[in-house]
Amino acid sequence: MASLALLPLTQPSFLPSKPFKSNVGFPPSPPLNQRTSHATPLNCHKMYVPGNGASPEAKAAKNLHDFFNYITVKIVSAQLQNYNPEAYKDLMEFMNTHSLNDRDKFCASLMRESSRRKTLALRILEVRSAYSKRDFEWDNLKRLVFKMVDESNTKLMREYVQETTRVTEKETGM
C-alpha cells in the first residue's frame, strides 16, 4: 500500500491573516431587531452653585485643612506630654499666645521662634501630612455626611408634618 504524506495547509500569503472587519475602531453593533440590555446614559449635569469663585469642595477642603492642623497639634501635644514634657510645656506656651485659626501663620510663627520650636513646627507639618493621607477615614466622612443630611432632613420634615397636623386638628376640631 502506498503511503500518503499529509502536509499542513497554510493560508496563502496574499490573504490577510485575520478576517477583514468593516467596523474597525467601533464597537460591534448588535444584530438587527435585537434589543440591547444597556441603559442609555443620561446627560445629567451637576447643580450650579453660585458663589464668588471658590467651589464648595474648595471651601470644604480649606475647612478640613484647618481642622487637620487643629487635630495635628492635639496629636503632637499628646505625644509630647508623654515622652518630652519640656517640649510639651513649650508648645503650650506658644499656643497661649498664638491662635490656631490660621494654620499656616501658626506653623510659620512656630518655626521662626527658635530652633527648638522649629523642630515642633516640622513635627506638626509631618504629622498633618501623614494624618490627612493615611489616618483620616475619608470613606467614613462621606458616609457620616450622607447620614447626617438624611437624618436632619427627616427630622425637619417630621416636625413640619407634626406642626401642620396639629394646626389642622385645631382648625377642624378633631
Secondary structure, 3 states (H helix, E strand, C coil): CCCCCCCCCCCCCCCCCCCCCCCCCCCCCCCCCCCCCCCCCCCCCCCCCCCCCCCHHHHHHHHHHHHHHHHHHHHHHHHHHHHCHHHHHHHHHHHHHCCCCCHHHHHHHHHHHCHHHHHHHHHHHHHHHHHHHHHCCHHHHHHHHHHHHHHHHHHHHHHHHHHHHHHHHHHHCC
